């Protein structure tokens, strides 16, 4: 009879130990501080004025073709600058 009593006490203790271990795994929540990262300035190369080619008062057909190519290149450069600024602003908002 005494062995039964010991067995019950032992089995009760064996059941309580895992419960104590599980209570130690209670959910803990870690809170982190929000750190503000200073935004990087937009590079000066992207903020530079776009170069507008001079249009001569008198020009030949060949001169107008060269002028058109030069203006197209200037327009592409300006669009690249604006695209670079857009990418920087999108990265800042993320």
PDB file of N, CA, C and O in Angstrom, chain B, residues numbered from 101:
ATOM      1  N   UNK B 101       0.805  -1.178   0.000  1.00  0.00           N
ATOM      2  CA  UNK B 101       0.000   0.000   0.000  1.00  0.00           C
ATOM      3  C   UNK B 101       0.859   1.257   0.000  1.00  0.00           C
ATOM      4  O   UNK B 101       0.540   2.261  -0.637  1.00  0.00           O
ATOM      5  N   UNK B 102       1.936   1.165   0.722  1.00  0.00           N
ATOM      6  CA  UNK B 102       2.812   2.319   0.810  1.00  0.00           C
ATOM      7  C   UNK B 102       3.424   2.610  -0.560  1.00  0.00           C
ATOM      8  O   UNK B 102       3.651   3.770  -0.903  1.00  0.00           O
ATOM      9  N   UNK B 103       3.687   1.583  -1.330  1.00  0.00           N
ATOM     10  CA  UNK B 103       4.277   1.787  -2.653  1.00  0.00           C
ATOM     11  C   UNK B 103       3.288   2.476  -3.598  1.00  0.00           C
ATOM     12  O   UNK B 103       3.692   3.227  -4.485  1.00  0.00           O
ATOM     13  N   UNK B 104       1.990   2.215  -3.402  1.00  0.00           N
ATOM     14  CA  UNK B 104       0.985   2.887  -4.208  1.00  0.00           C
ATOM     15  C   UNK B 104       0.952   4.382  -3.893  1.00  0.00           C
ATOM     16  O   UNK B 104       0.837   5.210  -4.797  1.00  0.00           O
ATOM     17  N   UNK B 105       1.050   4.705  -2.670  1.00  0.00           N
ATOM     18  CA  UNK B 105       1.043   6.097  -2.242  1.00  0.00           C
ATOM     19  C   UNK B 105       2.256   6.831  -2.810  1.00  0.00           C
ATOM     20  O   UNK B 105       2.145   7.961  -3.284  1.00  0.00           O
ATOM     21  N   UNK B 106       3.392   6.185  -2.757  1.00  0.00           N
ATOM     22  CA  UNK B 106       4.611   6.784  -3.305  1.00  0.00           C
ATOM     23  C   UNK B 106       4.480   6.940  -4.818  1.00  0.00           C
ATOM     24  O   UNK B 106       4.899   7.946  -5.391  1.00  0.00           O
ATOM     25  N   UNK B 107       3.900   5.943  -5.441  1.00  0.00           N
ATOM     26  CA  UNK B 107       3.718   6.001  -6.894  1.00  0.00           C
ATOM     27  C   UNK B 107       2.806   7.167  -7.282  1.00  0.00           C
ATOM     28  O   UNK B 107       3.090   7.850  -8.266  1.00  0.00           O
ATOM     29  N   UNK B 108       1.738   7.412  -6.556  1.00  0.00           N
ATOM     30  CA  UNK B 108       0.826   8.510  -6.842  1.00  0.00           C
ATOM     31  C   UNK B 108       1.525   9.859  -6.655  1.00  0.00           C
ATOM     32  O   UNK B 108       1.357  10.775  -7.460  1.00  0.00           O
ATOM     33  N   UNK B 109       2.288   9.961  -5.613  1.00  0.00           N
ATOM     34  CA  UNK B 109       3.000  11.211  -5.371  1.00  0.00           C
ATOM     35  C   UNK B 109       4.028  11.457  -6.476  1.00  0.00           C
ATOM     36  O   UNK B 109       4.184  12.576  -6.966  1.00  0.00           O
ATOM     37  N   UNK B 110       4.709  10.407  -6.845  1.00  0.00           N
ATOM     38  CA  UNK B 110       5.729  10.528  -7.882  1.00  0.00           C
ATOM     39  C   UNK B 110       5.088  10.875  -9.219  1.00  0.00           C
ATOM     40  O   UNK B 110       5.585  11.735  -9.946  1.00  0.00           O
ATOM     41  N   UNK B 111       3.994  10.211  -9.540  1.00  0.00           N
ATOM     42  CA  UNK B 111       3.342  10.495 -10.821  1.00  0.00           C
ATOM     43  C   UNK B 111       2.765  11.911 -10.823  1.00  0.00           C
ATOM     44  O   UNK B 111       2.787  12.582 -11.855  1.00  0.00           O
ATOM     45  N   UNK B 112       2.250  12.375  -9.682  1.00  0.00           N
ATOM     46  CA  UNK B 112       1.742  13.744  -9.602  1.00  0.00           C
ATOM     47  C   UNK B 112       2.876  14.743  -9.814  1.00  0.00           C
ATOM     48  O   UNK B 112       2.705  15.746 -10.507  1.00  0.00           O
ATOM     49  N   UNK B 113       4.027  14.467  -9.219  1.00  0.00           N
ATOM     50  CA  UNK B 113       5.179  15.356  -9.402  1.00  0.00           C
ATOM     51  C   UNK B 113       5.663  15.322 -10.841  1.00  0.00           C
ATOM     52  O   UNK B 113       6.031  16.353 -11.404  1.00  0.00           O
ATOM     53  N   UNK B 114       5.662  14.127 -11.439  1.00  0.00           N
ATOM     54  CA  UNK B 114       6.101  14.021 -12.824  1.00  0.00           C
ATOM     55  C   UNK B 114       5.167  14.778 -13.767  1.00  0.00           C
ATOM     56  O   UNK B 114       5.615  15.273 -14.802  1.00  0.00           O
ATOM     57  N   UNK B 115       3.911  14.876 -13.442  1.00  0.00           N
ATOM     58  CA  UNK B 115       2.976  15.645 -14.262  1.00  0.00           C
ATOM     59  C   UNK B 115       3.116  17.143 -14.024  1.00  0.00           C
ATOM     60  O   UNK B 115       2.863  17.933 -14.934  1.00  0.00           O
ATOM     61  N   UNK B 116       3.511  17.548 -12.830  1.00  0.00           N
ATOM     62  CA  UNK B 116       3.642  18.967 -12.529  1.00  0.00           C
ATOM     63  C   UNK B 116       4.902  19.593 -13.133  1.00  0.00           C
ATOM     64  O   UNK B 116       4.892  20.767 -13.501  1.00  0.00           O
ATOM     65  N   UNK B 117       5.970  18.829 -13.236  1.00  0.00           N
ATOM     66  CA  UNK B 117       7.217  19.375 -13.786  1.00  0.00           C
ATOM     67  C   UNK B 117       7.057  19.857 -15.226  1.00  0.00           C
ATOM     68  O   UNK B 117       7.482  20.972 -15.526  1.00  0.00           O
ATOM     69  N   UNK B 118       6.465  19.076 -16.134  1.00  0.00           N
ATOM     70  CA  UNK B 118       6.300  19.615 -17.497  1.00  0.00           C
ATOM     71  C   UNK B 118       5.417  20.856 -17.532  1.00  0.00           C
ATOM     72  O   UNK B 118       5.639  21.746 -18.352  1.00  0.00           O
ATOM     73  N   UNK B 119       4.416  20.928 -16.651  1.00  0.00           N
ATOM     74  CA  UNK B 119       3.574  22.123 -16.611  1.00  0.00           C
ATOM     75  C   UNK B 119       4.385  23.339 -16.188  1.00  0.00           C
ATOM     76  O   UNK B 119       4.198  24.430 -16.726  1.00  0.00           O
ATOM     77  N   UNK B 120       5.278  23.158 -15.233  1.00  0.00           N
ATOM     78  CA  UNK B 120       6.131  24.268 -14.808  1.00  0.00           C
ATOM     79  C   UNK B 120       7.063  24.681 -15.935  1.00  0.00           C
ATOM     80  O   UNK B 120       7.313  25.868 -16.142  1.00  0.00           O
ATOM     81  N   UNK B 121       7.579  23.692 -16.665  1.00  0.00           N
ATOM     82  CA  UNK B 121       8.461  24.021 -17.780  1.00  0.00           C
ATOM     83  C   UNK B 121       7.713  24.772 -18.877  1.00  0.00           C
ATOM     84  O   UNK B 121       8.256  25.703 -19.472  1.00  0.00           O
ATOM     85  N   UNK B 122       6.489  24.381 -19.143  1.00  0.00           N
ATOM     86  CA  UNK B 122       5.705  25.063 -20.168  1.00  0.00           C
ATOM     87  C   UNK B 122       5.342  26.479 -19.755  1.00  0.00           C
ATOM     88  O   UNK B 122       5.256  27.361 -20.610  1.00  0.00           O
ATOM     89  N   UNK B 123       5.132  26.714 -18.499  1.00  0.00           N
ATOM     90  CA  UNK B 123       4.800  28.066 -18.068  1.00  0.00           C
ATOM     91  C   UNK B 123       6.010  28.993 -18.220  1.00  0.00           C
ATOM     92  O   UNK B 123       5.846  30.209 -18.318  1.00  0.00           O
ATOM     93  N   UNK B 124       7.199  28.440 -18.239  1.00  0.00           N
ATOM     94  CA  UNK B 124       8.399  29.250 -18.453  1.00  0.00           C
ATOM     95  C   UNK B 124       8.525  29.694 -19.903  1.00  0.00           C
ATOM     96  O   UNK B 124       9.296  30.606 -20.203  1.00  0.00           O
ATOM     97  N   UNK B 125       7.785  29.066 -20.802  1.00  0.00           N
ATOM     98  CA  UNK B 125       7.829  29.425 -22.218  1.00  0.00           C
ATOM     99  C   UNK B 125       6.704  30.371 -22.585  1.00  0.00           C
ATOM    100  O   UNK B 125       6.260  30.399 -23.733  1.00  0.00           O
ATOM    101  N   UNK B 126       6.251  31.125 -21.641  1.00  0.00           N
ATOM    102  CA  UNK B 126       5.172  32.074 -21.909  1.00  0.00           C
ATOM    103  C   UNK B 126       5.626  33.065 -22.964  1.00  0.00           C
ATOM    104  O   UNK B 126       6.817  33.349 -23.091  1.00  0.00           O
ATOM    105  N   UNK B 127       4.681  33.583 -23.711  1.00  0.00           N
ATOM    106  CA  UNK B 127       5.003  34.488 -24.806  1.00  0.00           C
ATOM    107  C   UNK B 127       5.546  35.805 -24.257  1.00  0.00           C
ATOM    108  O   UNK B 127       4.902  36.464 -23.440  1.00  0.00           O
ATOM    109  N   UNK B 128       6.716  36.169 -24.710  1.00  0.00           N
ATOM    110  CA  UNK B 128       7.294  37.461 -24.343  1.00  0.00           C
ATOM    111  C   UNK B 128       7.393  38.293 -25.605  1.00  0.00           C
ATOM    112  O   UNK B 128       7.717  37.784 -26.678  1.00  0.00           O
ATOM    113  N   UNK B 129       7.116  39.552 -25.470  1.00  0.00           N
ATOM    114  CA  UNK B 129       7.136  40.440 -26.618  1.00  0.00           C
ATOM    115  C   UNK B 129       8.236  41.469 -26.431  1.00  0.00           C
ATOM    116  O   UNK B 129       8.298  42.157 -25.412  1.00  0.00           O
ATOM    117  N   UNK B 130       9.095  41.563 -27.424  1.00  0.00           N
ATOM    118  CA  UNK B 130      10.193  42.514 -27.375  1.00  0.00           C
ATOM    119  C   UNK B 130       9.823  43.728 -28.201  1.00  0.00           C
ATOM    120  O   UNK B 130       9.422  43.597 -29.357  1.00  0.00           O
ATOM    121  N   UNK B 131       9.950  44.891 -27.626  1.00  0.00           N
ATOM    122  CA  UNK B 131       9.665  46.124 -28.341  1.00  0.00           C
ATOM    123  C   UNK B 131      10.975  46.838 -28.639  1.00  0.00           C
ATOM    124  O   UNK B 131      11.833  46.990 -27.770  1.00  0.00           O
ATOM    125  N   UNK B 132      11.107  47.267 -29.875  1.00  0.00           N
ATOM    126  CA  UNK B 132      12.308  47.966 -30.300  1.00  0.00           C
ATOM    127  C   UNK B 132      11.982  49.429 -30.527  1.00  0.00           C
ATOM    128  O   UNK B 132      10.871  49.788 -30.916  1.00  0.00           O
ATOM    129  N   UNK B 133      12.970  50.255 -30.278  1.00  0.00           N
ATOM    130  CA  UNK B 133      12.796  51.677 -30.518  1.00  0.00           C
ATOM    131  C   UNK B 133      12.840  51.948 -32.018  1.00  0.00           C
ATOM    132  O   UNK B 133      13.558  51.279 -32.761  1.00  0.00           O
ATOM    133  N   UNK B 134      12.076  52.920 -32.443  1.00  0.00           N
ATOM    134  CA  UNK B 134      12.108  53.326 -33.831  1.00  0.00           C
ATOM    135  C   UNK B 134      13.282  54.275 -34.022  1.00  0.00           C
ATOM    136  O   UNK B 134      13.398  55.295 -33.342  1.00  0.00           O
ATOM    137  N   UNK B 135      14.126  53.926 -34.937  1.00  0.00           N
ATOM    138  CA  UNK B 135      15.298  54.745 -35.210  1.00  0.00           C
ATOM    139  C   UNK B 135      15.075  55.466 -36.531  1.00  0.00           C
ATOM    140  O   UNK B 135      14.828  54.833 -37.558  1.00  0.00           O
ATOM    141  N   UNK B 136      15.164  56.778 -36.502  1.00  0.00           N
ATOM    142  CA  UNK B 136      15.003  57.553 -37.727  1.00  0.00           C
ATOM    143  C   UNK B 136      16.351  57.661 -38.426  1.00  0.00           C
ATOM    144  O   UNK B 136      17.352  58.075 -37.841  1.00  0.00           O
ATOM    145  N   UNK B 137      16.343  57.280 -39.678  1.00  0.00           N
ATOM    146  CA  UNK B 137      17.551  57.360 -40.492  1.00  0.00           C
ATOM    147  C   UNK B 137      17.483  58.663 -41.277  1.00  0.00           C
ATOM    148  O   UNK B 137      16.493  58.933 -41.956  1.00  0.00           O
ATOM    149  N   UNK B 138      18.523  59.460 -41.185  1.00  0.00           N
ATOM    150  CA  UNK B 138      18.478  60.720 -41.932  1.00  0.00           C
ATOM    151  C   UNK B 138      18.452  60.441 -43.433  1.00  0.00           C
ATOM    152  O   UNK B 138      19.159  59.565 -43.932  1.00  0.00           O
ATOM    153  N   UNK B 139      17.628  61.200 -44.133  1.00  0.00           N
ATOM    154  CA  UNK B 139      17.529  60.988 -45.577  1.00  0.00           C
ATOM    155  C   UNK B 139      18.760  61.570 -46.260  1.00  0.00           C
ATOM    156  O   UNK B 139      19.276  62.621 -45.882  1.00  0.00           O
ATOM    157  N   UNK B 140      19.200  60.860 -47.258  1.00  0.00           N
ATOM    158  CA  UNK B 140      20.368  61.311 -48.007  1.00  0.00           C
ATOM    159  C   UNK B 140      19.961  62.425 -48.967  1.00  0.00           C
ATOM    160  O   UNK B 140      18.879  62.379 -49.551  1.00  0.00           O
ATOM    161  N   UNK B 141      20.808  63.405 -49.129  1.00  0.00           N
ATOM    162  CA  UNK B 141      20.464  64.472 -50.070  1.00  0.00           C
ATOM    163  C   UNK B 141      20.532  63.962 -51.514  1.00  0.00           C
ATOM    164  O   UNK B 141      21.267  63.024 -51.823  1.00  0.00           O
ATOM    165  N   UNK B 142      19.765  64.585 -52.366  1.00  0.00           N
ATOM    166  CA  UNK B 142      19.787  64.231 -53.780  1.00  0.00           C
ATOM    167  C   UNK B 142      21.093  64.747 -54.363  1.00  0.00           C
ATOM    168  O   UNK B 142      21.454  65.901 -54.131  1.00  0.00           O
ATOM    169  N   UNK B 143      21.810  63.917 -55.115  1.00  0.00           N
ATOM    170  CA  UNK B 143      23.101  64.348 -55.669  1.00  0.00           C
ATOM    171  C   UNK B 143      22.957  65.595 -56.545  1.00  0.00           C
ATOM    172  O   UNK B 143      21.951  65.781 -57.230  1.00  0.00           O
ATOM    173  N   UNK B 144      23.970  66.427 -56.505  1.00  0.00           N
ATOM    174  CA  UNK B 144      23.954  67.677 -57.269  1.00  0.00           C
ATOM    175  C   UNK B 144      23.875  67.417 -58.769  1.00  0.00           C
ATOM    176  O   UNK B 144      23.337  68.236 -59.514  1.00  0.00           O
ATOM    177  N   UNK B 145      24.410  66.279 -59.214  1.00  0.00           N
ATOM    178  CA  UNK B 145      24.364  65.976 -60.646  1.00  0.00           C
ATOM    179  C   UNK B 145      22.932  65.791 -61.136  1.00  0.00           C
ATOM    180  O   UNK B 145      22.632  66.043 -62.303  1.00  0.00           O
ATOM    181  N   UNK B 146      22.034  65.343 -60.228  1.00  0.00           N
ATOM    182  CA  UNK B 146      20.634  65.184 -60.620  1.00  0.00           C
ATOM    183  C   UNK B 146      19.855  66.490 -60.522  1.00  0.00           C
ATOM    184  O   UNK B 146      18.789  66.621 -61.123  1.00  0.00           O
ATOM    185  N   UNK B 147      20.371  67.449 -59.779  1.00  0.00           N
ATOM    186  CA  UNK B 147      19.686  68.727 -59.610  1.00  0.00           C
ATOM    187  C   UNK B 147      20.212  69.815 -60.546  1.00  0.00           C
ATOM    188  O   UNK B 147      19.717  70.942 -60.537  1.00  0.00           O
ATOM    189  N   UNK B 148      21.207  69.475 -61.343  1.00  0.00           N
ATOM    190  CA  UNK B 148      21.786  70.466 -62.261  1.00  0.00           C
ATOM    191  C   UNK B 148      20.769  70.835 -63.334  1.00  0.00           C
ATOM    192  O   UNK B 148      19.938  70.016 -63.729  1.00  0.00           O
ATOM    193  N   UNK B 149      20.845  72.074 -63.798  1.00  0.00           N
ATOM    194  CA  UNK B 149      19.953  72.524 -64.871  1.00  0.00           C
ATOM    195  C   UNK B 149      20.242  71.753 -66.146  1.00  0.00           C
ATOM    196  O   UNK B 149      21.379  71.366 -66.417  1.00  0.00           O
ATOM    197  N   UNK B 150      19.197  71.543 -66.916  1.00  0.00           N
ATOM    198  CA  UNK B 150      19.362  70.880 -68.210  1.00  0.00           C
ATOM    199  C   UNK B 150      19.924  71.890 -69.214  1.00  0.00           C
ATOM    200  O   UNK B 150      19.506  73.048 -69.250  1.00  0.00           O
ATOM    201  N   UNK B 151      20.855  71.443 -70.007  1.00  0.00           N
ATOM    202  CA  UNK B 151      21.511  72.307 -70.989  1.00  0.00           C
ATOM    203  C   UNK B 151      20.620  72.391 -72.226  1.00  0.00           C
ATOM    204  O   UNK B 151      20.252  71.377 -72.819  1.00  0.00           O
ATOM    205  N   UNK B 152      20.288  73.609 -72.593  1.00  0.00           N
ATOM    206  CA  UNK B 152      19.482  73.823 -73.801  1.00  0.00           C
ATOM    207  C   UNK B 152      20.429  74.283 -74.905  1.00  0.00           C
ATOM    208  O   UNK B 152      21.112  75.296 -74.761  1.00  0.00           O
ATOM    209  N   UNK B 153      20.465  73.543 -75.995  1.00  0.00           N
ATOM    210  CA  UNK B 153      21.376  73.939 -77.078  1.00  0.00           C
ATOM    211  C   UNK B 153      20.931  75.262 -77.717  1.00  0.00           C
ATOM    212  O   UNK B 153      19.739  75.558 -77.805  1.00  0.00           O
ATOM    213  N   UNK B 154      21.902  76.030 -78.150  1.00  0.00           N
ATOM    214  CA  UNK B 154      21.610  77.294 -78.832  1.00  0.00           C
ATOM    215  C   UNK B 154      21.054  77.015 -80.221  1.00  0.00           C
ATOM    216  O   UNK B 154      21.537  76.150 -80.951  1.00  0.00           O
ATOM    217  N   UNK B 155      20.028  77.776 -80.555  1.00  0.00           N
ATOM    218  CA  UNK B 155      19.424  77.641 -81.888  1.00  0.00           C
ATOM    219  C   UNK B 155      19.914  78.810 -82.734  1.00  0.00           C
ATOM    220  O   UNK B 155      19.607  79.966 -82.443  1.00  0.00           O
ATOM    221  N   UNK B 156      20.672  78.508 -83.775  1.00  0.00           N
ATOM    222  CA  UNK B 156      21.158  79.604 -84.621  1.00  0.00           C
ATOM    223  C   UNK B 156      20.006  80.222 -85.425  1.00  0.00           C
ATOM    224  O   UNK B 156      19.021  79.553 -85.740  1.00  0.00           O
ATOM    225  N   UNK B 157      20.151  81.498 -85.743  1.00  0.00           N
ATOM    226  CA  UNK B 157      19.099  82.174 -86.505  1.00  0.00           C
ATOM    227  C   UNK B 157      19.055  81.671 -87.942  1.00  0.00           C
ATOM    228  O   UNK B 157      17.985  81.532 -88.533  1.00  0.00           O
ATOM    229  N   UNK B 158      20.198  81.409 -88.476  1.00  0.00           N
ATOM    230  CA  UNK B 158      20.269  80.895 -89.847  1.00  0.00           C
ATOM    231  C   UNK B 158      20.913  79.522 -89.779  1.00  0.00           C
ATOM    232  O   UNK B 158      21.985  79.348 -89.200  1.00  0.00           O
ATOM    233  N   UNK B 159      20.239  78.550 -90.380  1.00  0.00           N
ATOM    234  CA  UNK B 159      20.831  77.219 -90.389  1.00  0.00           C
ATOM    235  C   UNK B 159      20.397  76.479 -91.635  1.00  0.00           C
ATOM    236  O   UNK B 159      19.377  76.780 -92.255  1.00  0.00           O
ATOM    237  N   UNK B 160      21.198  75.518 -91.968  1.00  0.00           N
ATOM    238  CA  UNK B 160      20.907  74.688 -93.133  1.00  0.00           C
ATOM    239  C   UNK B 160      20.104  73.471 -92.682  1.00  0.00           C
ATOM    240  O   UNK B 160      19.861  73.265 -91.493  1.00  0.00           O
ATOM    241  N   UNK B 161      19.703  72.677 -93.664  1.00  0.00           N
ATOM    242  CA  UNK B 161      18.968  71.453 -93.362  1.00  0.00           C
ATOM    243  C   UNK B 161      19.833  70.524 -92.502  1.00  0.00           C
ATOM    244  O   UNK B 161      19.325  69.909 -91.565  1.00  0.00           O
ATOM    245  N   UNK B 162      21.087  70.416 -92.798  1.00  0.00           N
ATOM    246  CA  UNK B 162      22.002  69.566 -92.023  1.00  0.00           C
ATOM    247  C   UNK B 162      22.168  70.101 -90.608  1.00  0.00           C
ATOM    248  O   UNK B 162      22.261  69.326 -89.656  1.00  0.00           O
ATOM    249  N   UNK B 163      22.204  71.431 -90.465  1.00  0.00           N
ATOM    250  CA  UNK B 163      22.313  72.025 -89.135  1.00  0.00           C
ATOM    251  C   UNK B 163      21.069  71.718 -88.292  1.00  0.00           C
ATOM    252  O   UNK B 163      21.167  71.495 -87.085  1.00  0.00           O
ATOM    253  N   UNK B 164      19.895  71.709 -88.947  1.00  0.00           N
ATOM    254  CA  UNK B 164      18.663  71.416 -88.196  1.00  0.00           C
ATOM    255  C   UNK B 164      18.639  69.960 -87.734  1.00  0.00           C
ATOM    256  O   UNK B 164      18.120  69.657 -86.660  1.00  0.00           O
ATOM    257  N   UNK B 165      19.194  69.073 -88.532  1.00  0.00           N
ATOM    258  CA  UNK B 165      19.254  67.662 -88.119  1.00  0.00           C
ATOM    259  C   UNK B 165      20.179  67.512 -86.913  1.00  0.00           C
ATOM    260  O   UNK B 165      19.854  66.809 -85.956  1.00  0.00           O
ATOM    261  N   UNK B 166      21.327  68.173 -86.966  1.00  0.00           N
ATOM    262  CA  UNK B 166      22.267  68.124 -85.843  1.00  0.00           C
ATOM    263  C   UNK B 166      21.626  68.742 -84.601  1.00  0.00           C
ATOM    264  O   UNK B 166      21.781  68.219 -83.497  1.00  0.00           O
ATOM    265  N   UNK B 167      20.903  69.859 -84.778  1.00  0.00           N
ATOM    266  CA  UNK B 167      20.231  70.511 -83.657  1.00  0.00           C
ATOM    267  C   UNK B 167      19.167  69.580 -83.060  1.00  0.00           C
ATOM    268  O   UNK B 167      19.042  69.482 -81.839  1.00  0.00           O
ATOM    269  N   UNK B 168      18.416  68.909 -83.907  1.00  0.00           N
ATOM    270  CA  UNK B 168      17.404  67.977 -83.410  1.00  0.00           C
ATOM    271  C   UNK B 168      18.045  66.852 -82.600  1.00  0.00           C
ATOM    272  O   UNK B 168      17.530  66.475 -81.548  1.00  0.00           O
ATOM    273  N   UNK B 169      19.150  66.320 -83.077  1.00  0.00           N
ATOM    274  CA  UNK B 169      19.843  65.258 -82.333  1.00  0.00           C
ATOM    275  C   UNK B 169      20.378  65.778 -81.005  1.00  0.00           C
ATOM    276  O   UNK B 169      20.320  65.081 -79.992  1.00  0.00           O
ATOM    277  N   UNK B 170      20.894  66.990 -81.008  1.00  0.00           N
ATOM    278  CA  UNK B 170      21.414  67.586 -79.781  1.00  0.00           C
ATOM    279  C   UNK B 170      20.287  67.826 -78.779  1.00  0.00           C
ATOM    280  O   UNK B 170      20.445  67.567 -77.586  1.00  0.00           O
ATOM    281  N   UNK B 171      19.154  68.321 -79.267  1.00  0.00           N
ATOM    282  CA  UNK B 171      18.009  68.554 -78.374  1.00  0.00           C
ATOM    283  C   UNK B 171      17.452  67.236 -77.832  1.00  0.00           C
ATOM    284  O   UNK B 171      17.040  67.156 -76.674  1.00  0.00           O
ATOM    285  N   UNK B 172      17.444  66.217 -78.670  1.00  0.00           N
ATOM    286  CA  UNK B 172      16.968  64.912 -78.207  1.00  0.00           C
ATOM    287  C   UNK B 172      17.896  64.373 -77.119  1.00  0.00           C
ATOM    288  O   UNK B 172      17.423  63.805 -76.134  1.00  0.00           O
ATOM    289  N   UNK B 173      19.192  64.540 -77.279  1.00  0.00           N
ATOM    290  CA  UNK B 173      20.145  64.111 -76.249  1.00  0.00           C
ATOM    291  C   UNK B 173      19.947  64.877 -74.951  1.00  0.00           C
ATOM    292  O   UNK B 173      20.005  64.290 -73.870  1.00  0.00           O
ATOM    293  N   UNK B 174      19.710  66.200 -75.046  1.00  0.00           N
ATOM    294  CA  UNK B 174      19.478  67.018 -73.849  1.00  0.00           C
ATOM    295  C   UNK B 174      18.193  66.586 -73.151  1.00  0.00           C
ATOM    296  O   UNK B 174      18.137  66.539 -71.922  1.00  0.00           O
ATOM    297  N   UNK B 175      17.160  66.271 -73.932  1.00  0.00           N
ATOM    298  CA  UNK B 175      15.894  65.818 -73.353  1.00  0.00           C
ATOM    299  C   UNK B 175      16.072  64.468 -72.652  1.00  0.00           C
ATOM    300  O   UNK B 175      15.515  64.258 -71.574  1.00  0.00           O
ATOM    301  N   UNK B 176      16.825  63.572 -73.236  1.00  0.00           N
ATOM    302  CA  UNK B 176      17.095  62.275 -72.600  1.00  0.00           C
ATOM    303  C   UNK B 176      17.864  62.451 -71.295  1.00  0.00           C
ATOM    304  O   UNK B 176      17.584  61.766 -70.310  1.00  0.00           O
ATOM    305  N   UNK B 177      18.833  63.368 -71.284  1.00  0.00           N
ATOM    306  CA  UNK B 177      19.581  63.639 -70.053  1.00  0.00           C
ATOM    307  C   UNK B 177      18.662  64.161 -68.956  1.00  0.00           C
ATOM    308  O   UNK B 177      18.768  63.741 -67.804  1.00  0.00           O
ATOM    309  N   UNK B 178      17.763  65.074 -69.308  1.00  0.00           N
ATOM    310  CA  UNK B 178      16.819  65.613 -68.316  1.00  0.00           C
ATOM    311  C   UNK B 178      15.889  64.518 -67.804  1.00  0.00           C
ATOM    312  O   UNK B 178      15.612  64.444 -66.607  1.00  0.00           O
ATOM    313  N   UNK B 179      15.413  63.675 -68.702  1.00  0.00           N
ATOM    314  CA  UNK B 179      14.541  62.577 -68.272  1.00  0.00           C
ATOM    315  C   UNK B 179      15.286  61.602 -67.359  1.00  0.00           C
ATOM    316  O   UNK B 179      14.702  61.067 -66.417  1.00  0.00           O
ATOM    317  N   UNK B 180      16.554  61.370 -67.628  1.00  0.00           N
ATOM    318  CA  UNK B 180      17.353  60.498 -66.754  1.00  0.00           C
ATOM    319  C   UNK B 180      17.525  61.119 -65.371  1.00  0.00           C
ATOM    320  O   UNK B 180      17.487  60.413 -64.363  1.00  0.00           O
ATOM    321  N   UNK B 181      17.713  62.442 -65.321  1.00  0.00           N
ATOM    322  CA  UNK B 181      17.832  63.127 -64.029  1.00  0.00           C
ATOM    323  C   UNK B 181      16.531  62.990 -63.233  1.00  0.00           C
ATOM    324  O   UNK B 181      16.556  62.688 -62.040  1.00  0.00           O
ATOM    325  N   UNK B 182      15.413  63.211 -63.891  1.00  0.00           N
ATOM    326  CA  UNK B 182      14.115  63.120 -63.216  1.00  0.00           C
ATOM    327  C   UNK B 182      13.864  61.687 -62.761  1.00  0.00           C
ATOM    328  O   UNK B 182      13.348  61.466 -61.665  1.00  0.00           O
ATOM    329  N   UNK B 183      14.221  60.722 -63.587  1.00  0.00           N
ATOM    330  CA  UNK B 183      14.055  59.317 -63.219  1.00  0.00           C
ATOM    331  C   UNK B 183      14.919  58.964 -61.999  1.00  0.00           C
ATOM    332  O   UNK B 183      14.485  58.216 -61.124  1.00  0.00           O
ATOM    333  N   UNK B 184      16.130  59.501 -61.949  1.00  0.00           N
ATOM    334  CA  UNK B 184      16.998  59.269 -60.790  1.00  0.00           C
ATOM    335  C   UNK B 184      16.413  59.858 -59.512  1.00  0.00           C
ATOM    336  O   UNK B 184      16.488  59.244 -58.448  1.00  0.00           O
ATOM    337  N   UNK B 185      15.832  61.044 -59.620  1.00  0.00           N
ATOM    338  CA  UNK B 185      15.195  61.667 -58.450  1.00  0.00           C
ATOM    339  C   UNK B 185      13.989  60.839 -58.013  1.00  0.00           C
ATOM    340  O   UNK B 185      13.767  60.662 -56.815  1.00  0.00           O
ATOM    341  N   UNK B 186      13.215  60.334 -58.960  1.00  0.00           N
ATOM    342  CA  UNK B 186      12.053  59.495 -58.610  1.00  0.00           C
ATOM    343  C   UNK B 186      12.488  58.246 -57.849  1.00  0.00           C
ATOM    344  O   UNK B 186      11.865  57.866 -56.857  1.00  0.00           O
ATOM    345  N   UNK B 187      13.560  57.612 -58.318  1.00  0.00           N
ATOM    346  CA  UNK B 187      14.052  56.403 -57.641  1.00  0.00           C
ATOM    347  C   UNK B 187      14.493  56.711 -56.212  1.00  0.00           C
ATOM    348  O   UNK B 187      14.232  55.930 -55.297  1.00  0.00           O
ATOM    349  N   UNK B 188      15.154  57.838 -56.023  1.00  0.00           N
ATOM    350  CA  UNK B 188      15.594  58.221 -54.676  1.00  0.00           C
ATOM    351  C   UNK B 188      14.380  58.471 -53.782  1.00  0.00           C
ATOM    352  O   UNK B 188      14.364  58.041 -52.628  1.00  0.00           O
ATOM    353  N   UNK B 189      13.373  59.156 -54.300  1.00  0.00           N
ATOM    354  CA  UNK B 189      12.175  59.450 -53.498  1.00  0.00           C
ATOM    355  C   UNK B 189      11.400  58.168 -53.166  1.00  0.00           C
ATOM    356  O   UNK B 189      10.863  58.038 -52.065  1.00  0.00           O
ATOM    357  N   UNK B 190      11.339  57.232 -54.101  1.00  0.00           N
ATOM    358  CA  UNK B 190      10.657  55.958 -53.824  1.00  0.00           C
ATOM    359  C   UNK B 190      11.394  55.185 -52.729  1.00  0.00           C
ATOM    360  O   UNK B 190      10.772  54.569 -51.863  1.00  0.00           O
ATOM    361  N   UNK B 191      12.721  55.226 -52.780  1.00  0.00           N
ATOM    362  CA  UNK B 191      13.505  54.518 -51.758  1.00  0.00           C
ATOM    363  C   UNK B 191      13.310  55.166 -50.374  1.00  0.00           C
ATOM    364  O   UNK B 191      13.347  54.474 -49.356  1.00  0.00           O
ATOM    365  N   UNK B 192      13.106  56.465 -50.339  1.00  0.00           N
ATOM    366  CA  UNK B 192      12.893  57.160 -49.065  1.00  0.00           C
ATOM    367  C   UNK B 192      11.557  56.773 -48.449  1.00  0.00           C
ATOM    368  O   UNK B 192      11.435  56.706 -47.226  1.00  0.00           O
ATOM    369  N   UNK B 193      10.555  56.518 -49.281  1.00  0.00           N
ATOM    370  CA  UNK B 193       9.212  56.228 -48.782  1.00  0.00           C
ATOM    371  C   UNK B 193       9.069  54.802 -48.291  1.00  0.00           C
ATOM    372  O   UNK B 193       8.091  54.484 -47.614  1.00  0.00           O
ATOM    373  N   UNK B 194      10.009  53.939 -48.609  1.00  0.00           N
ATOM    374  CA  UNK B 194       9.922  52.530 -48.182  1.00  0.00           C
ATOM    375  C   UNK B 194      10.294  52.361 -46.761  1.00  0.00           C
ATOM    376  O   UNK B 194      10.274  51.243 -46.246  1.00  0.00           O
TER     377      UNK B 194
END
